[in-house]
Amino acid sequence: MSDLRIFLKHHLDIPDSLIPTVVSFYQAGSLSKDDFLLKKGQYGQKLCYIQEGYLRFFSYADTKTITHWIFGGGQLVTDLSSFYLREPAKWNIQAITDVKMLFITYDDYQKLRQEIQQWDAYEKRLLVKLMSSLENRVYAFLSMSAEERYQYLFEAHHEIFNELPLNYLASMLGMTPETLSRIRRKINS
């Protein structure tokens, strides 16, 4: 639980006095490689904090699979619209490695919101940070070349380049695996 405590303190600015209450609503869980946390059309029931491993957000388009993002240790994961707005999930969320996580269910999240009266301020901070991250990703896709997107992702998350299949990374970057290989060769030479 200590990693979750650090996340809550540093990313959401939750005071030390409230952290034990928040943590008490979380449960330990795991997924085996290839297990789904959520499939498109289902309703998100969990907000997960990844302790170890990787989860992939993806969808199907015609005959190919598009990886939208990969989340790893120290990150919160859910389909936001599905969990918060109770809409059917737009994405599939699948473990691409074995995953250890802590999670809070939707029902327990609602209890947490009632228990901590100022929770809406912390939730707002979380959602603003998530939106900012999404804005940065959209900006990268609209304004950067393939090589710049690679550099941007590598600088932010270099560890995934040694741990995950290149076809997932290429899809996440909006390029073919061949283009990703060319860029890597060019940069590494």
N, C-alpha and C positions, 0 to 999 in steps of 0.2 A: 504493500500500500504506500510505501514511502515515495515512490516515483509519482504516484497520483497526487500525493500531498504537495510535492514540489511543483507539479504542473498547476494545481489549483492556486497556489500562492503566487507563483511567478507570472502565469498567463492570465489569471482572472482577478488577481489582487484580493483574493479572499483572505480575511484576517485569520491568524492562527487560532483564535477562539472558536471559529466556525468550521474549520477544516475537519475535526473529528466527526461532527454532525454530518457533513457532506459525505465523507468517506463511509460512514456507517450504512448508507443507502446502496453502496456498491457491492457486487458479488464477484467472486472469481469465476472465470470461465476459460474455455479453450476451444479452438477449432483445429482440426487436422487439415493438412494440405488438401486443397480442392473442395473442402466443405464450404457451404454458402452461409454467410451471415444473413443475407437478404437476397431475394430474387425479385426481379421486375414484376410489379403488380401486387406484391405482398405489402403489408403495412409494417413499417419499422417499429419494432418493439424494444430496441436496445440502443442506448448511447454507450459506446465502448471506448475505453482507454486502452490502447495497445501497449502491453509491457514488452513483448517480444514477438517478432515475426512481421509478416506483411499481408495486407489486404488490398485487393484490387477492385476498383470501381470500373465496370465495363458495361457495354451494351453491344447489341448485334445490329449491323447495318448490311443488308443484303447478304452476301456470302462471307463477310469478314467480321471479326470481333474488334471493337475499338476500346482500348484501354484509356479511360478518362483521367485516372489518377491512381497512384499507389501510396498507401499510407503505411507507416512503420512505427516502431517503438517511440513512445512519448507523444503520440498524437491521438486526438479524439476522432471517432468515426461514427457516422450514421448517415442515412439519407435524410437531409434536413427537412425537406418538404414532407416526407413520409412520417418522420418522427414528430416534428413540431406541429404540422398542419393536418396530420392524419390523412394524407393523400396516398394513393397507391405509389409504390416506389417506381422511379424512372430508371433505376440502374440495378445491376446485379453487383453484389459485394461478396467476393470469394477469397478465401485464404489461398495464397500462392506459396506459403510455407506453413509449418505448424505455427499456431498463434496462441500466446498466453495473453489474457486480457482481464480487465475489470470492467463490469458493465452495470448500468442502472436501467431498470425496465421503465417503460413509459409510465406505468401506474406509480412506481416508486418515485419517479421524477416529479410527478404531480404532488405527491406527499411532501417531497423535499421543498417544492415551491411554497407549500402551505406552512411548513415548519420554519423556514427562514424568510422572514418578511421582506428583507431587502434583496431577495434572490433575483428579482427582475433586473436589477442593476448589474449583477454579475453575468446573468444570461445575455444582457444587451452587450456587455463588453466582449463576451465570447462570440456572439453573432457578428459584431463589427469586425473583429479580427478575422473571422472566417470570410466575410465579404471582402475585406482588404486583400486577403490571400487570393481569392477568386479574381478580383480586379487585376492583380499583378499577373495572374496566369492568362487572362484574356488579353491584357496589354502585350504580353510576350508573344502570343499567337498572332496578334494583328500587326505588330510593328517590328518583330525581329525575324531575321533570316533563320534558316534551319540550324546553321552553325552557332548563331547567337543564342537560340533556344537551348541547344545542347550545353553551351557554356553556362548559361543561367541556371539550368537544372543541376549541372555538375557542381557548380559553386555552392548551391543551396543544399544539395543532397548527394554528395559524392559517394557515400557508402553504398547506395543502391546499385551503382554501376558494376560493383563486384559481386553483388549478392542476388541479382534478379535477372531473369531471361531478357536478352536484348530485344526480342520481338515485342515484349510489353513496354519497354522503355521507348522504343521507336514509335509505337502506336501512341503512347502518351505525349510524345513530342510532335506528333503529326507528320511523321515521315516513315519511309519504308525501312526495313532492317538493313537493306543495302546502303541507303543514304547514311544511316547512322554509322555503319562500319566505315564508310569512306571518310566521314567527318572525324571519327576516332583515329583512323590511320593518319590523317592530315595533321591533327593536333599533336599526336604522339610522335611524329617524325621530326 
